[in-house]
Amino acid sequence: NFAKKHHPMGQMVHDFSYAFINPEEYVTSKFPPSREDDDLILTAMHDALEWVYARNAYSRVFLCPYPNSSTCRENQIDLFSSAPPFADNSELAARARVRVQEWKMEYAMG
């Protein structure tokens, strides 16, 4: 299994909901360009992560990069599909999912 072989924790660490990098760090780092809806996306991410922590579900909820992504397993819960405000707003969920991936890439490129 590629993930186990190359990632000791089983998958990319930035996909865990108990973030090794807080989503706010992407925005405040100034590596990604500022976007008009960054605050909206960041607030939604914080609300969703608060939902995860309030339920002590951080070991089961992941930031799956794509819906039904192979990087998330059957026993894992996709933050963007399950946590409010994303669970009730598929458009916001899709925007946030894409934006988090953009932030990760831009942050990594420095």
Secondary structure by P-SEA (a helix, b strand, c coil): ccccccccccccccccccccccaaaaaaccccccccaaaaaaaaaaaaaaaaaaaccccccccccccccccccccccccccccccccccaaaaaaaaaaaaaaaaaaaac
